[in-house]
Amino acid sequence: MLHIAICDDENDFVSHLITLIQQYVAETGEEIKITPYYDGMELIERYDTSIDLIFLDIQMRLLDGLHTEQENIISYKSMKELEQELSQAGFARCHTSYLVNLFYVKGVQKLEITLITGECIPISQPKRRAFMEQLTRYWGERLSYGFWIYSHCFCSTPMCRSFL
């Protein structure tokens, strides 16, 4: 079972995210426990070590943080320090204020990233070139891996045979 914590001071957003996760559960049958927190201090005071994933609002009244779907992070580090730590986990810095999980990038147009969630994130002009190089490398690695899996698939089911 996956245990997800949602920490946000906007009740409507917490409710919306819970609804999205419940839809995912209904579609996949995955077992997920959801624990909502409504400020960063509540999360710290009532933290449960069984939590696998935290959606953490980075702009809250009492305590700010960083939300990822890979790690649980509440940090007072600089963005530069976080960038160095998370770069090996598929994150890239696209703006002074943003680190992006490259897995969630759907596309880029000019100075804007579109995520698979539909959200748009700005790319600053000074960081654009480095970000695009990192994204290109990331996508290239994923495509190479996907091709390797496809070319090494020896499945005999009718569905797999139709793809081969």
Sequence and secondary structure as in RCSB ss.txt:
>XXXX:A:sequence
MLHIAICDDENDFVSHLITLIQQYVAETGEEIKITPYYDGMELIERYDTSIDLIFLDIQMRLLDGLHTEQENIIS
YKSMKELEQELSQAGFARCHTSYLVNLFYVKGVQKLEITLITGECIPISQPKRRAFMEQLTRYWGERLSYGFWIY
SHCFCSTPMCRSFL
>XXXX:A:secstr
 EEEEEE S HHHHHHHHHHHHHHHHHH   EEEEEESSHHHHHHT  TT  EEEE SS SS   B  SS  B  
 S HHHHHHHHGGGTEEEEETTEEEEGGGEEEEETTEEEETTS EEE  HHHHHHHHHHHHHHHHHHHHHHHHHH
HT    SHHHHHH 
